[in-house]
Amino acid sequence: MESESQRKSFCSVGDMYGLVIAPKELHFELVKDNSFRLRFRVLDDLGEAMKDFLRTKEVGEFCSGALSGAMTKAILAPLETIRTRMVVGVGSKNICGSFFEVVEQQGWQGLWAGNTINMLRIIPTQAIEFGTFECVKRTMTSAQEKWNQTKCPEVQIGHVSLKFSLSWLSPVAVAGAAAGIVSTLACHPLEVLKDRLTVSPEAYPTLTIAISKIYKEGGIGGLYAGLTPTLIGMLPYSTCYYFMYETLKKSYCQGKKKEFLNRAEMLLVGALSGLTASTISYPLEVARKRLMVGALQGKCPPHMAAALSEVIREQGLMGLYRGWGASCLKVMPSSGITWMFYEAWKDILLVDRHHL
């Protein structure tokens, strides 16, 4: 005889043509023509789980980062092209001269050279960067609160007692550093491709040809050329960039006794944070660009210190900031617009967003 649990696990449905006995996990519905429609409850549950997942804060932040990056790059692609040419020493040494040079040689579309790969690069990069930043910041803040509520771990070495505390660490600074490192590791090959397409469009006219040539010359490692100097340059930039934005935002809101910034204020604070971070890390950016595209000119320095020495020897200390003006013209609006779009998309995608 069947047990009670076995009888409960099945149901039966039927009509004049027959009878069906099936597990209760299968859900039956009666439709207009009196026929039965069979639905799997498992699929319904999976659909609901997917909807809940897409509504999570992490997914909202990830999508906000991707959308803000794509919209910013579409607007500012010409400035990125001019900045890259000036940093690596290709063509004219001033902004206007470089602008007219690109238009004369490649037409107006030349200002968007490499923009396809730039868009493919920036969408995952910004999504990973902002998603990592928000996640690490929350994790660090939570860890600090827990450690403050409990006694910090101690190590006794003789008469010396060492306490391990997280209170001296800034969650924003740590999150900023983590965001830069993670996004760089994930998306560095796209940065290499973008630079090749921008600096040498004759040798690398299309994305497919660029990938093929780089792979033939250096294999998979060729797509990660200059990874170490990129990480070295990204670490101070990313740390300062996020730290300055959060600090300026919080200080401004406290000074004005406001709960959150309006769009114009986000634009200004984002621009200032980008300017500060770029100025501090710019010499490393010059060395990184020289290493990454040095192979195109047949003289690639062996490491970052050698690249910095080479720049100083050829152009003096001011050479470390060659193209800084063009970089500021690109970085300041880019940072401001990115933060403005990011916060705007968070407002749309995250209803329960906290402004501070």
C-alpha positions as a printed Julia matrix, in Angstrom:
356×3 Matrix{Float64}:
   0.0    0.0     0.0
   1.23   3.52   -0.83
   2.22   5.79    2.0
   0.51   9.12    2.67
   3.52  11.07    1.38
   3.55   9.08   -1.87
  -0.14   9.78   -2.49
   0.39  13.5    -1.89
   3.2   13.73   -4.41
   0.93  13.0    -7.4
  -2.14  14.59   -8.92
  -4.5   13.54  -11.68
  -6.25  15.51  -14.42
  -8.42  14.32  -17.24
 -11.16  14.92  -19.73
 -13.47  12.78  -21.87
 -10.5   11.41  -23.8
  -8.39  10.18  -20.97
  -6.76  10.58  -17.59
  -3.23  11.72  -16.72
  -1.48  11.06  -13.42
   1.62  13.27  -12.91
   3.82  14.65  -10.14
   2.59  17.78   -8.44
   5.78  19.6    -9.53
   4.03  19.79  -12.92
   1.41  22.52  -12.92
  -1.72  22.26  -15.07
  -3.84  25.17  -16.3
  -7.25  25.09  -17.99
  -7.27  27.42  -21.02
 -10.16  28.85  -23.04
 -10.65  25.87  -25.34
 -10.97  23.59  -22.27
  -7.63  21.94  -23.08
  -4.94  21.58  -20.48
  -1.67  23.48  -20.63
   1.27  21.98  -18.78
   3.8   24.18  -17.04
   6.83  23.2   -14.99
   6.84  24.82  -11.59
  10.61  24.42  -11.62
  10.83  26.74  -14.63
   8.51  29.22  -12.94
  10.69  29.2    -9.86
  13.8   29.65  -12.02
  12.21  32.63  -13.75
  11.33  34.23  -10.43
  14.84  33.61   -9.13
  16.28  35.27  -12.23
  14.02  38.29  -11.78
  15.06  38.59   -8.15
  18.72  38.34   -9.17
  18.35  41.11  -11.75
  16.8   43.34   -9.1
  19.75  43.0    -6.71
  21.93  45.98   -5.84
  25.05  44.35   -7.29
  23.47  43.82  -10.72
  22.09  47.38  -10.7
  25.53  48.8    -9.94
  27.15  46.58  -12.58
  24.67  47.72  -15.25
  24.94  51.37  -14.16
  28.71  51.23  -14.61
  28.41  49.67  -18.06
  25.84  52.19  -19.28
  27.67  55.22  -17.9
  30.95  54.1   -19.49
  29.38  53.5   -22.9
  27.59  56.87  -22.97
  30.69  58.77  -21.86
  32.99  57.17  -24.41
  30.57  57.78  -27.25
  30.66  61.51  -26.45
  34.38  61.92  -25.78
  36.05  59.54  -28.26
  37.79  62.35  -30.26
  39.55  63.67  -27.15
  40.76  60.14  -26.33
  42.25  59.79  -29.81
  44.13  63.11  -29.57
  45.36  62.37  -26.03
  46.75  58.97  -26.97
  48.63  60.4   -29.97
  50.2   63.15  -27.88
  51.16  60.86  -25.01
  53.09  58.48  -27.27
  54.62  61.28  -29.35
  52.84  60.67  -32.66
  52.4   63.75  -34.87
  51.86  67.3   -33.62
  52.84  68.37  -30.11
  49.77  70.55  -29.46
  46.06  69.82  -29.23
  44.85  71.89  -32.18
  47.66  70.66  -34.43
  46.94  67.05  -33.54
  43.23  67.58  -34.18
  43.71  69.0   -37.7
  46.38  66.4   -38.46
  43.98  63.54  -37.74
  41.19  65.14  -39.81
  43.56  65.79  -42.73
  45.06  62.3   -42.77
  42.05  60.15  -41.88
  39.02  62.39  -42.26
  36.49  63.14  -39.51
  36.03  59.44  -38.86
  39.69  59.33  -37.8
  38.72  61.08  -34.58
  36.77  57.94  -33.72
  39.61  55.58  -34.76
  39.52  52.5   -32.56
  36.17  53.57  -31.1
  34.59  50.17  -31.75
  37.17  48.4   -29.61
  37.03  51.34  -27.2
  33.32  50.76  -26.66
  33.85  47.01  -26.33
  36.58  47.77  -23.8
  34.85  50.42  -21.73
  31.55  48.61  -21.19
  32.97  45.59  -19.33
  35.76  47.67  -17.76
  33.41  50.21  -16.18
  30.9   47.55  -15.2
  33.56  45.48  -13.42
  35.23  48.58  -11.94
  32.11  50.14  -10.41
  30.69  46.77   -9.38
  33.95  45.82   -7.63
  34.24  49.23   -5.97
  30.76  49.13   -4.47
  31.07  45.49   -3.37
  34.49  45.89   -1.71
  33.46  49.15   -0.06
  30.41  47.51    1.52
  32.44  44.49    2.58
  35.21  46.6     4.15
  32.73  48.85    5.95
  30.88  45.83    7.33
  34.14  44.19    8.44
  35.25  47.36   10.22
  31.95  47.6    12.07
  32.17  43.99   13.2
  35.77  44.39   14.37
  34.85  47.55   16.28
  32.07  45.66   18.1
  34.36  42.79   19.06
  37.87  42.67   20.45
  40.52  42.86   17.75
  42.79  39.81   17.34
  46.08  40.1    19.22
  49.46  38.38   18.9
  51.7   38.27   21.97
  55.44  38.17   21.23
  57.28  38.26   24.52
  56.32  41.51   26.22
  55.05  43.01   22.96
  51.37  42.79   22.08
  50.39  43.34   18.45
  46.78  44.24   17.67
  45.29  43.73   14.22
  42.75  46.41   13.44
  41.05  47.57   10.24
  40.15  51.0    11.64
  43.15  52.68    9.99
  42.12  51.49    6.52
  39.82  53.56    4.35
  37.13  51.33    2.8
  36.86  53.75   -0.13
  40.62  53.72   -0.82
  40.84  49.92   -0.59
  37.76  49.55   -2.8
  39.19  51.98   -5.34
  42.47  50.06   -5.53
  40.63  46.74   -5.88
  38.38  48.15   -8.61
  41.35  49.27  -10.68
  43.25  46.0   -10.3
  40.3   43.69  -11.05
  39.11  45.65  -14.09
  42.66  45.85  -15.47
  43.26  42.12  -15.14
  39.96  41.38  -16.84
  40.11  43.89  -19.7
  43.8   44.62  -20.43
  43.81  42.86  -23.85
  41.12  45.27  -25.03
  43.3   48.21  -23.97
  46.21  46.83  -26.02
  43.99  46.45  -29.08
  42.57  49.95  -28.68
  46.03  51.53  -28.53
  47.24  49.65  -31.61
  44.18  50.68  -33.63
  44.52  54.31  -32.52
  48.28  54.82  -32.89
  48.94  52.74  -36.02
  45.77  52.46  -38.12
  47.86  51.67  -41.24
  49.39  48.55  -39.7
  46.22  47.6   -37.83
  43.28  48.74  -40.0
  40.66  46.45  -38.44
  40.04  44.69  -35.15
  40.38  41.24  -36.74
  43.75  42.06  -38.33
  45.0   43.58  -35.06
  44.12  40.46  -33.07
  45.71  38.21  -35.71
  48.96  40.2   -35.89
  49.39  40.54  -32.14
  48.74  36.83  -31.65
  51.24  35.85  -34.37
  53.91  38.13  -32.91
  53.53  37.3   -29.23
  50.8   34.72  -28.71
  48.4   35.22  -25.82
  51.13  37.07  -23.95
  51.08  39.74  -26.66
  47.56  40.71  -25.61
  48.89  41.28  -22.08
  51.9   43.36  -23.14
  52.62  46.01  -20.53
  50.36  44.48  -17.88
  52.78  45.11  -15.0
  53.3   48.83  -15.71
  49.56  49.18  -16.32
  48.82  47.78  -12.86
  51.52  49.99  -11.32
  50.0   53.05  -12.98
  46.41  52.06  -12.29
  46.86  51.48   -8.56
  47.53  55.12   -7.51
  45.1   56.48  -10.09
  42.17  54.28   -9.15
  42.77  54.67   -5.41
  42.95  58.46   -5.63
  40.07  58.7    -8.12
  37.46  56.96   -5.98
  38.79  58.33   -2.7
  38.67  61.92   -3.95
  35.15  61.56   -5.34
  33.69  60.07   -2.15
  35.6   62.53    0.07
  34.66  65.61   -1.95
  31.04  64.47   -2.21
  30.71  63.87    1.51
  32.5   67.09    2.5
  30.43  69.19    0.1
  27.15  67.71    1.3
  28.11  68.25    4.94
  29.2   71.83    4.26
  26.01  72.66    2.37
  23.87  70.54    4.74
  22.48  68.54    1.83
  21.63  64.87    1.61
  22.86  64.36   -1.93
  24.37  66.15   -4.93
  22.41  67.41   -7.9
  23.54  66.5   -11.44
  25.65  69.64  -11.97
  27.43  69.1    -8.65
  28.11  65.47   -9.52
  29.64  66.65  -12.8
  31.93  69.11  -10.99
  32.99  66.75   -8.18
  33.64  63.94  -10.65
  35.76  66.25  -12.83
  37.87  67.39   -9.86
  38.46  63.82   -8.7
  39.57  62.82  -12.18
  41.89  65.84  -12.46
  43.57  65.09   -9.13
  44.03  61.39   -9.83
  45.33  62.01  -13.35
  47.85  64.66  -12.22
  49.3   62.4    -9.53
  49.66  59.32  -11.73
  50.36  60.97  -15.11
  54.13  60.22  -15.31
  53.32  56.53  -14.85
  50.75  56.82  -17.64
  53.39  58.28  -19.98
  55.77  55.42  -19.19
  53.02  52.84  -19.61
  51.97  54.16  -23.01
  55.59  54.21  -24.19
  56.05  50.59  -23.14
  52.83  49.44  -24.77
  53.43  51.05  -28.17
  57.24  51.05  -28.12
  57.33  47.92  -30.23
  55.64  49.83  -33.05
  58.61  52.22  -33.21
  61.22  49.49  -32.83
  62.54  50.69  -29.46
  60.75  49.3   -26.44
  62.28  50.04  -23.0
  62.78  46.91  -20.87
  60.75  48.15  -17.88
  58.93  51.17  -16.46
  61.96  52.71  -14.75
  63.85  52.58  -18.06
  60.9   54.18  -19.85
  60.8   57.03  -17.31
  64.57  57.53  -17.63
  64.29  57.57  -21.4
  61.59  60.24  -21.32
  63.6   62.42  -18.92
  66.78  62.01  -20.99
  65.07  62.93  -24.26
  62.62  65.6   -23.11
  63.58  66.58  -19.56
  61.32  66.45  -16.52
  58.59  68.27  -18.42
  58.46  65.28  -20.76
  56.79  63.32  -17.96
  53.81  65.64  -18.36
  53.79  65.89  -22.14
  50.17  65.76  -23.26
  48.95  66.54  -19.74
  46.76  69.37  -21.03
  45.09  67.11  -23.57
  44.74  64.46  -20.9
  42.98  66.92  -18.57
  40.65  67.97  -21.37
  39.71  64.33  -21.74
  39.88  63.12  -18.13
  37.92  65.96  -16.48
  34.79  65.81  -18.65
  35.07  62.03  -18.82
  35.2   61.65  -15.04
  32.45  64.17  -14.46
  30.11  62.75  -17.09
  30.81  59.18  -16.0
  29.92  59.87  -12.37
  26.85  61.87  -13.38
  25.56  59.09  -15.63
  26.47  56.41  -13.07
  24.55  58.09  -10.27
  21.64  58.76  -12.64
  21.42  55.12  -13.71
  21.63  54.02  -10.08
  18.65  56.28   -9.35
  16.74  54.52  -12.11
  17.82  50.92  -11.44
  18.09  51.03   -7.64
  14.98  52.43   -6.04
  16.32  52.07   -2.48
  19.63  53.84   -3.24
  21.37  55.64   -0.39
  22.98  58.87   -1.55
  25.74  58.97    1.05
